[in-house]
Amino acid sequence: MSTNTKPLLAVFGATGNQGHSVASTVLSDPELSQRYAVRAVSRNVSNPKMQALASAGAELAAADMDKAETLPSALAGVHTLFFLTATQYTGHTREIETRQARSVCEAALAAGVSYIIFSSMSHPFAISNGKLRNVEHFDDKAEIEQYVRGLDVKSAFFAPASFMQNFMTHFMRPVPSPAGDGTYALANCAYGGTRMPFIDVTETGKWVGAILAAPEKFEGKQLAAASEILTMDEVAEIVSRVTGKVVKHQNLPDEVFKGFMPEGMREQLYEMWAFQRDYGYYGPTMDQDVQWAKDSARGELTGLEAFLRKHNYALE
């Protein structure tokens, strides 16, 4: 149990992008570091990221959300908890994430935690009135949010937009045009005018930090966390400017797009894109919700062009 007199913030997943950002932000923020002590929680405390947090002043704790017996010690004496569940791309993500979230929350309530901040998501099944049934890795997080809201504890929610980091992987990386003319295609089932919100997920702490700075203000609220909303055509223009290559968005027919998706995730990934195309990533109030969250964030936010330039993004 911590001997700190400041309220103790436990950050689960402290070696991941979101958790590490939250812990680092609090430790380095002149105001938040005076208000909170930080306990960084991970399965492996010897991880270099954990050691870096320890050097910055964090207390370290080992816990595994799949091993309930490891949770009480990690949550002992904790006032505020930040946690997330990771999408399981090998299958059964709703079952696994829900089990993990319930285990953490039950242990948190038993430990007397006063405030929970959960990394949530929009709810495609509800927003589409049941038409989209397969976007489990969004729906399960939205359902966990509803579960947390029903608990006898104060809570707030961080809902990250599409990760800019996806441009570093095949998920959003433009591919050479089949014409072989040196141009590139950003190909998916969205339209050129489809608008998508983006976040540099390593800036998670800028939104979660806002909640920590004013927990009463944000109690019961969800922050639709994005630095900007861009159309697919605008994304292609930005990638063109950064790389010096000609990049154009290409709309693929639904069945063609599905054919490029891995078999086990085909319907899930297709419906995720269809959801953004047909309903908007955060639903009908996306613009207002993103702007409110953006105005609430602590510190300057990174746009897609600045993010790509920072990472020396190139197409070869």
C-alpha positions in Angstrom: 0.0 0.0 0.0 1.3 3.5 -0.9 2.5 5.8 1.9 1.8 8.9 -0.2 -0.5 11.5 1.3 -1.6 12.6 -2.2 -4.6 10.7 -3.8 -3.2 7.7 -5.5 -3.8 7.2 -9.3 -3.4 3.7 -10.6 -2.8 3.4 -14.3 -3.3 0.0 -15.7 -1.6 -0.9 -19.0 1.2 1.5 -18.2 3.5 0.1 -20.9 1.0 0.6 -23.7 0.4 3.8 -25.6 -2.6 5.0 -23.6 -1.5 4.0 -20.1 2.1 5.2 -20.5 0.8 8.5 -21.8 -1.5 9.0 -18.8 1.2 8.1 -16.3 3.9 10.2 -18.0 1.5 13.2 -18.3 0.6 13.2 -14.6 4.2 12.8 -13.5 5.5 15.6 -15.7 2.5 18.1 -15.3 3.3 20.7 -12.7 -0.3 20.8 -11.4 -1.2 17.1 -11.7 2.0 15.9 -10.2 1.3 17.9 -7.1 -2.3 16.5 -6.9 -1.7 12.8 -7.6 0.8 10.1 -6.8 1.1 7.6 -9.6 1.1 3.8 -9.4 2.0 2.3 -12.8 0.5 -1.2 -13.2 1.6 -3.8 -15.8 2.2 -7.5 -16.0 5.9 -6.9 -16.3 7.5 -4.3 -14.0 10.9 -4.8 -15.5 9.8 -3.5 -18.9 11.9 -0.4 -19.8 8.8 1.8 -20.0 8.0 0.8 -16.4 11.5 1.6 -15.3 11.3 5.0 -17.0 8.1 5.7 -15.1 9.8 4.7 -11.9 12.6 7.0 -12.6 10.1 9.8 -13.1 8.5 9.1 -9.7 6.0 6.4 -10.2 5.4 3.5 -7.8 5.3 0.2 -9.7 2.9 -2.7 -9.3 2.5 -6.0 -11.2 -1.0 -7.2 -12.1 -2.7 -9.2 -14.8 -6.3 -8.5 -15.6 -6.8 -12.1 -16.4 -5.6 -13.2 -13.0 -8.1 -11.8 -10.4 -5.8 -12.7 -7.5 -3.2 -10.1 -8.7 -5.6 -7.2 -8.6 -6.2 -6.4 -4.9 -2.6 -5.5 -4.2 -2.4 -3.3 -7.3 -5.5 -1.4 -6.2 -4.9 -1.1 -2.5 -5.1 2.5 -1.4 -6.0 3.8 -4.8 -8.3 6.8 -5.1 -8.6 7.1 -8.9 -8.2 4.3 -11.5 -7.5 4.6 -15.3 -7.8 1.3 -17.2 -8.5 0.0 -20.7 -9.2 -3.4 -22.3 -7.2 -4.4 -25.4 -8.9 -5.7 -28.5 -8.3 -9.4 -29.0 -7.7 -9.9 -32.7 -7.5 -13.7 -32.4 -11.2 -13.9 -31.4 -13.6 -13.8 -28.5 -12.8 -10.1 -27.8 -16.1 -9.3 -26.2 -15.9 -12.2 -23.8 -12.3 -11.5 -22.8 -12.6 -7.8 -22.5 -15.8 -8.0 -20.5 -14.4 -10.5 -18.1 -11.2 -8.4 -17.6 -13.2 -5.2 -17.1 -15.5 -6.8 -14.5 -12.6 -8.3 -12.6 -10.8 -4.9 -12.4 -14.0 -3.0 -11.4 -15.0 -5.6 -8.8 -11.5 -5.4 -7.3 -11.6 -1.6 -7.5 -14.9 -1.4 -5.6 -13.6 -3.8 -3.0 -10.5 -1.6 -2.6 -12.6 1.5 -2.1 -11.6 3.3 -5.3 -13.5 6.5 -5.6 -13.3 7.4 -9.3 -12.8 5.2 -12.5 -11.7 6.5 -15.9 -12.2 3.9 -18.6 -11.0 4.0 -22.2 -14.2 3.5 -24.0 -15.6 3.7 -27.6 -18.7 4.6 -29.6 -21.4 2.0 -29.9 -22.0 1.0 -33.6 -24.8 -1.5 -32.8 -26.8 1.2 -31.0 -26.0 4.0 -33.4 -26.9 1.9 -36.4 -30.1 0.7 -34.7 -28.9 -2.9 -34.8 -27.9 -2.9 -38.5 -24.2 -3.4 -37.7 -23.7 -6.4 -35.4 -20.1 -7.3 -35.9 -18.1 -4.3 -34.7 -17.4 -6.1 -31.4 -14.2 -4.3 -30.6 -16.1 -1.0 -30.4 -19.4 -2.4 -29.0 -17.8 -4.3 -26.1 -16.0 -1.1 -24.9 -19.3 0.9 -25.1 -21.0 -1.9 -23.2 -18.3 -1.9 -20.5 -18.8 1.9 -20.2 -22.5 1.3 -19.5 -21.6 -1.3 -16.9 -19.2 1.1 -15.2 -21.9 3.8 -15.2 -24.1 1.5 -13.3 -21.6 0.9 -10.5 -21.6 2.8 -7.2 -18.5 4.9 -8.1 -17.8 8.1 -9.9 -16.6 7.7 -13.5 -15.6 9.4 -16.7 -14.7 8.1 -20.1 -12.0 8.7 -22.7 -13.1 7.5 -26.3 -10.1 7.7 -28.6 -10.5 8.4 -32.4 -8.8 6.5 -35.1 -5.1 6.1 -34.3 -2.7 8.0 -36.5 -0.3 5.2 -35.7 -2.4 3.1 -38.1 -0.6 4.9 -41.0 2.5 3.0 -40.0 0.8 -0.3 -40.6 -1.0 -1.9 -43.5 -4.3 -0.8 -41.9 -4.1 2.8 -43.3 -0.9 2.8 -45.3 -1.4 3.7 -49.0 -0.3 1.1 -51.5 1.3 1.4 -54.9 -1.3 1.9 -57.6 -2.1 -1.2 -59.7 -1.4 1.0 -62.8 2.3 0.9 -61.9 2.7 4.7 -62.6 4.4 5.6 -59.3 1.2 6.9 -57.6 -0.3 5.5 -54.5 -3.9 4.6 -53.4 -5.5 5.0 -50.0 -8.0 2.2 -50.7 -11.0 1.3 -48.5 -14.8 1.2 -48.7 -15.2 4.8 -47.5 -15.9 7.6 -49.9 -13.6 10.5 -50.6 -15.9 12.7 -48.5 -16.1 10.3 -45.6 -15.0 12.2 -42.5 -12.8 10.4 -39.9 -11.5 11.7 -36.6 -7.9 11.1 -35.8 -5.7 11.0 -32.6 -2.1 10.5 -31.9 -2.8 8.0 -29.2 0.4 8.8 -27.3 -1.4 12.1 -26.4 -4.0 10.2 -24.4 -2.8 12.0 -21.3 -3.9 15.4 -22.6 -7.5 14.3 -22.4 -7.3 12.1 -19.3 -5.3 14.8 -17.7 -8.2 17.2 -18.2 -10.5 14.7 -16.3 -7.9 14.4 -13.5 -7.6 18.2 -13.2 -11.4 18.6 -12.9 -13.0 15.3 -12.0 -16.3 16.8 -10.8 -16.7 18.6 -14.1 -16.2 15.5 -16.2 -18.0 13.0 -14.0 -20.4 11.0 -16.2 -19.0 12.5 -19.4 -17.3 10.9 -22.4 -14.5 12.7 -24.2 -14.6 12.0 -27.9 -10.8 12.4 -28.2 -9.6 13.6 -31.6 -7.2 16.4 -32.7 -9.0 16.8 -36.0 -11.6 15.4 -38.4 -10.5 14.8 -42.0 -12.1 13.5 -45.1 -10.4 10.6 -47.0 -9.5 13.0 -49.8 -8.0 15.4 -47.3 -6.0 12.5 -45.8 -4.7 11.6 -49.2 -3.7 15.3 -49.8 -1.8 15.4 -46.5 0.1 12.1 -47.2 0.9 13.5 -50.7 2.4 16.7 -49.2 4.4 14.8 -46.6 5.8 12.1 -48.8 6.1 14.0 -52.1 4.2 11.1 -53.8 0.9 11.3 -55.6 -1.6 9.7 -53.3 -5.4 9.5 -54.0 -8.2 8.0 -52.1 -9.9 5.0 -53.9 -13.3 3.8 -53.0 -13.5 0.0 -53.2 -16.9 -1.8 -53.6 -17.8 -3.4 -50.3 -17.3 -7.0 -51.5 -13.9 -6.2 -53.0 -12.8 -4.5 -49.8 -14.0 -7.5 -47.7 -11.7 -9.6 -49.9 -8.7 -7.8 -48.6 -9.6 -8.3 -44.9 -8.2 -11.3 -42.9 -10.8 -14.1 -42.9 -11.3 -14.2 -39.1 -11.8 -10.4 -38.9 -13.5 -9.8 -42.2 -17.0 -8.8 -41.1 -15.7 -7.0 -38.0 -13.3 -4.8 -40.0 -15.6 -4.2 -42.9 -18.5 -3.1 -40.6 -16.1 -0.8 -38.7 -15.4 1.0 -42.0 -19.0 0.9 -43.0 -20.0 2.4 -39.6 -17.6 5.3 -40.1 -18.8 5.9 -43.6 -22.6 5.6 -43.0 -23.0 6.8 -39.4 -19.8 8.7 -38.4 -17.2 7.4 -35.9 -19.0 9.0 -32.9 -22.5 9.0 -34.4 -24.6 12.0 -35.4 -23.2 14.5 -32.8 -19.5 13.8 -33.8 -18.6 17.4 -34.7 -19.9 18.9 -31.4 -18.5 16.1 -29.3 -15.1 16.2 -30.8 -14.9 20.0 -30.5 -16.0 20.0 -26.9 -13.4 17.3 -26.1 -10.7 19.1 -28.1 -11.4 22.4 -26.2 -11.2 20.5 -22.9 -7.8 18.8 -23.6 -4.7 20.0 -21.7 -1.9 21.2 -24.1 -1.5 21.5 -27.8 -2.7 18.6 -29.9 -0.9 17.1 -32.9 -2.6 17.0 -36.3 -2.0 14.3 -38.8 0.4 16.3 -41.0 2.6 17.2 -38.0 2.4 13.6 -36.8 3.6 12.2 -40.1 6.4 14.7 -40.4 7.5 14.0 -36.9 7.9 10.3 -37.8 9.6 11.0 -41.2 6.8 9.3 -42.9 7.7 8.0 -46.4 6.3 5.8 -49.1 8.7 3.6 -51.0 
